[in-house]
């Protein structure tokens, strides 16, 4: 893996009091097909050879400070999934199509598809699941969906022969598939749930294809070309224009819905974001909408296609990839943009009877950034220990100590003011660093992270 340090300058466009748009360097020189993130960074895959001004073939990672590239011979990638410390991608090299795992220095082939493609990958605790359009994988008969147990591939029924799976997701510990498929004899219409050894109906499904699914707060959100969900074939379907929610037992509509064809959706802080050809215009008029619980609000339009949207926790940013050359909020923007929506940033934790312990360390990007005169910094720690949070200038001189004390495992936020008392900072670039010590070891640092912020008077 190659690491390249590069300063990415962005053009911001304020679309409202809450949303700022940015370019990501000069974008990508080819389509971005999928985006995924974890605490270490955000990954992009597609058909590009350059991204933000660096050479990066088909896959690249932005960790909040610098770009990382991965040596490979891929011609194009369609899907990426992250599992703990593992990276899996689906797509094609110059010689074959399949699923590949990053070993740390090379890509290992774990599945080969002689015909078709991979469009989606997901995991549970024991298995990897692949979906797309294929009839076998590594010699095992499998119709558009297959399971990898770490050693071998397994067929998952025969309901999706010559059909397409667009999305796979784990919801309430069960696997769901959304796509373009119909098995009327089993009441399978474009969405199905895997139960033991077969696919079963999701209370009737949807009357037209499902393109994307997202699980949030015990609810499965589903977007696609449909206008009804539930038992529509039996005459008791629920009107739901292009988007609906499933709670494990029942379907329900989301507002008045949308028009056109959604490509992807994400839910953050109870706000729903949907990207795709949502105007219904011909030729395609790509847009992104936000649902605030009452209304669908137009955020931006593009002159090409939006294919995927993901949220990068450390930057409090949404990244959108696709195949476009301009976005209404920015002007020229090649296949990749990001935006920050302050209403989607979780800035406080309400008291509950249940104490939620984070599963990983995260130091988030301060917000707002740039700032004047104050900004908020949030972080989380899965261990109790001594924590320090300090601000440094560009020369490494300590400017302020914000935290220097023992804290329990949990999530925290602090407001930093650059003009309080004797602290009167000059405009410029500064850095803030979090250090956490683990009491279970008795000594040593269990986590260190540094991020850049900009103060503008």
N, C-alpha and C positions, 0 to 999 in steps of 0.2 A: 504494500500500500504506500502510495506516495503522498506526501503532505506539502501543499503549496500555500504560503502565506500571501494573502492579497487583500488590499483594502477595497471594499466594494462600496462605491458611492451610489446613492439612490436618489431619485427625484420624487419628492413627496407631493401628494395632491390631497388637500383637505376636502372631503366630500360632505362632511357634516361636522358637528362638534365632537363626534366620537371616532370617526374613521379616517385614517391616513393611509394613502397608497404609496408604494415604492417600486421602482425598478430594481432588479437584481443584477447589478453590473450591466452588461449589454445582453443579458439573457442567454438563451441557448440557440445554437445554429441548426437545431432539428427538433422534432416534436418530443415533448415530454409526455409519457404515457401513464406513469404512476409515481406517487409520492408517499413516503412513509417516514415516521419520526420516532425517536425514543429519547431518553435523557441525554444521550451523547451527541445527537445531531439530527439533521433531516436529510433524507436520501432521495435522489431523483433518478429515474430510469426512463429510457426512451430510445430515440434514433439519432441523438446528437453526437458530435465529436468535440464540441467546445461548449463550455458553460462559464458565464461570468469572466470570459477572457482567458481561461486556461484550457489546456488540452485534457479532455475527459471523454473517453469512449463509452457511450451507452449508460454509464452510471457514475454518479458523483455524490459526495457528502459534504454538507456545510455544517460545521460544528459550532457556529456562532462567532468564530474568530477567523477561521481559515478553511480552505477547501481541501478535501482529501479525494484522491483518485485511486482507482483499482485497475491494475494491469489485467487485460483481457483481450479476447479476440471476438467479442460480441459484435454482431451487425445491428441488432435491435433488441430491446427488452420491453416486455409488456407489463410485468408485474414484479413487485418486491414485497417481502414480508420479513419482519424482524422478530426473532425469538431469543430472548435473553441476550447472549453474546453472538448469536448466529445470524447471518444474512443469507437469505435465499432469494433467487431471482428466477423468473421464467421468461424465455425468449429464444433467440436464435444466434448461433455463431455462424461462421462462414460455411460450416459443414453439417450442422444438425440443429434440431429444435428440442428444447427440453427444460429441465429444472436444474439449477446449479447452486452449490453452496460454497461460500467464501471460507477458505481454510486458514486465512491469515496472510497468505502470500500468493495463492493460486485459487482458481475455481474448480471444484470437484463436480463432476456430472453425476447426479443421483437419479435422473430419469430422462429417457429419450423418447420422443414422440415422432414416429415415422411420418405422420400426416396430421396437419392441423396446427393448433397453437395453444398456449397457456395464457389465460386472461386474469386469473386470480389465485392467490395462495393464502391460506390461513393455518392456524395451529390450535390444538388443545394441549393438555399437559403431556400427552403421550404420542401424538400423531401430527403429521403434516398432511394437509388436504390441498389438492390441486384441482382447479376447474378450468374449463375452456371449451375447445371443440376438438375432440380426438376420439379414436376408437381403441387405442392401446397405448401402454406406456411401459417401456423396457420389457417388451414381450408379454405383458399381462393385459388381457382383454379388459378394457375400462372405457365406458362411454361417457366422455366429457366430465367425469368426476372420478378421482382416485385417492386412495389413502396410502401414505408412506409411514411405516412403523419404526423407521430408523434402520431397517435391514432389507425390507422388501416392499413391493407395491401390492395393493389389493384392489380388486374390483368393488365398486359400490353400486350394486344393482344394475339393471339394464333399462331403466326408464328414460335415459337421456340419449338414446341412439339417434345420431344425426341431429342433435339439439345443441344449444349453446348455453353454457353457464357464464354469466357475467360477474357474479359476486358470490363469495362464500364468507360466512361469518359464524362465530361462536356466540350464541345468545342463551343465557341461563344454562350453560354447560351442554348445550345441544347445537349441532351443526345445522345451519340453514343454507339453502342454495337458492339464488335468484337468477332468472335468465329468460331465455326464449324457449319454452318447452310446454307441451300439453300431453297429459296422459289421462284422458277423460274417465277411463275405467277406474282410476284410483283417485279421481278428483284432484289431480295435480295440475294446477294452472299457474305456471311461471314462478312459483315459489314453493319450496318443499322443505320438509324437516327430516333429517336422518334419524331413524329410530331402530336401534339394534342392528338389523340386517337389511333394512329396506327404507325407501323414501315414503313419507306419509304426507297427507294433506295438511295445509295450514289453514284450516277452516274455510276451504274453498279457494284460497289464493287470490289471484288478480286476473282481470279479463284480458290484459295485454302485458307485454314483457316488463320484467323488473330489471333495472340497470344497476342499482346501488342499494346497499343496506348499511346501517350504522346503529350500534347498540349504545344506549346512554340511559343511566338511571333506571334500570329494569324495564326499559322500553326499546323495542326494535323499530327503527324508522326505515321506511322502504320508499324508494323513488323509482319511477319508470314511466312507461307510456300508457299506463292503465287509466281508466276512468271509474272503475268499480273494484271493490275488494270484498272478500267474504263469499258467501254462497250465492254468487250472481247467477251461476248456471241453474240454480234451483229457484230463481226468481226473487231471492231476498238479499241481493247484493247491497253494499253500502256505497253511495256515491263518494268518490275520492279522486279528485283530479290530480294525477301524476305523483301524489305523495300521500302516505298514510302511516299510521302507527299500529303496532301489534304488541299487546301486553302479555302475551303468553296464552291468552284465552279468547280475546276478542279484538276485532279490527275497529278502528275509528278514523275519521277524516281529520285533516289538519287545515282549519280555516276553510276558505273557498278553493284552496288548491292553486295549481298553476296551469299554464298552457304550454304546449311544446313537448320537448323531450329532455328530461334531466339526465345528466351524465354522472354526477356524483353529489353526495351530500355529507355534511358533518354537523354535529350538534355540540355547542360549547356554551356552558353557563345558561342552559335552557333556551338559547337562541339557535334556530335552525338556519343553516346556510346551504343553498342549492345552486349548483352551476350546470349550465348546459344550454341547449337551443330552446329557450323557454319563452320566446315570443311567438313561436309558431310561424315565423316568417320564412319565406323561401326567396333567395338563398338564406342559409342559416344566419341567425342573428344571435350570437352567443352572449349570455348575460349571467350575472350572479345575483341572487335574491337572498334577503334575510327575513326570517319570520320572527316577529317580536311577541307572539302570543295573540295578537289581534290582526295584524296586517302583514302582507308581503311587501317589502321595501326593496326597490331596485338599487343596487350598489354600483354596478359598472356594466359596460357592454364591451364586446371585442369583435374584431373583424374576422375571426376564425373560430376555432373550437376550444372550449375548456374541457379537459379530460379528467382532472383530479384536483382535489383540494385537501390539504392536511394542515394540522396545527403544530407549531414548534414551541413547546412549553418554555424553553429557555429564553426565547425572544418575544414571547407573547404575540406571535405573528402567525397569520394564515398564509400559506404558500399555495399558489394556483399554477398548475402546469397545463400545457395544451399545445395547440398548433395555431398561433396567431402572431401578428406583427404589430398590432396596436390595441390599446385599451383606452376607453373613453376618459378615464380619470388621469391618464399619464401621457397619452400620445404614443410614440414609438415604444414598443415593449415586445421583445422577441421570445415568445413561448413560455415565459416565466415571470410572474410578478408576486408581490406579497402585500398584505395590508394588515394594519393593526386596528382592532376595534376595541375601544376601552370598555365597552359594555360586556365584552366576552372575557375580560380579565377578572379572575377571582381574586379580590383584594382583601377579603376578610373571611374568617371561618366562624360560623355561628356556633354557640354552645349547644352541644347535644348530649344525650345520656351515653352515647357511644364514643369512645376515644379512638380516633382513626390514626393509626401509625403508618406513615409513608413506607413504601417498599424500597425506595431508592433515594439517593442524594440528588437534589436539584438546586442549583442557584439560577434564578430566573433573571432575564434581562430587566434592568430598571425601566420604569414607566412613569412619566413620559421620558423619552430620550430622542433628541436633546431636551434639556430641561432648564427652567428658570423660574423661581430660585430653588424649587423643591422637587423631589422625585421619590418614588417608592421602590424599595428593594425587597423582594420576597425570596424565601428559600425553604427547603424542607430537609429533614434529617431522619433516617430510620433508626438512629442510635442516640442514646443520651450521652452527653459529654460536654467538655469545655468548648465553647464556640467563640470565635473572634470574627468580626466583620470590620474591615478597615478600608479606608480610601487613600489612594496614593496618586501623586501627580505623575506626569509622563517620565520624569527622571527617577522615579522610584521612591521619592520622599513621602513619608507618611503625612497625610493631611488631616485625617480625623479617624477616631476609633468609635464605631457605632455600637458594637457589641463586644464585650470581653467578660464572659461569665459562663457558669454551668447552666445548660438548658436540657430539658427532657426531649426525647424524640418527638417530633411533630412538625407542624408548618408554622412559619413566622413571617412577619412583614414589618418593615420599619420605614419611616419617612425621613429622608435626609434633606436638610436645608443648607444650601451653600452660603447663606448670608445670615448667620445667627451669632450674635455676640462678637467675639474676636475673630471668628471664622468668616473671612471675606474673600472668597475664591475668585481668581481671575478666570475669564473665559478660556476654554480649552478642553483638551482631552484628559480624562482621569480614568483610574482603574479602581475597582473595588474587589476585595478578595475575602472569601469565606474559608475559614479553617475549622474543622470539627475533629475533636479527639474522642476516641472510643473508650469508655470506662471498662469495657469487658476485657481489654488487653492491658490496661493499666498504664500504658504509655504509647507514644507515637501518634501520628496523624492518620485518621481514617479517611479524610476527604479534604482536598484543597481545590478551589476553583476561583478563577479570576475573570472578570468581564470588564469591557470598556464602556464608558459613558461620556457624554459630551455636555458641557455646561456652556450655555450661550446667554450672555447678559443682554 
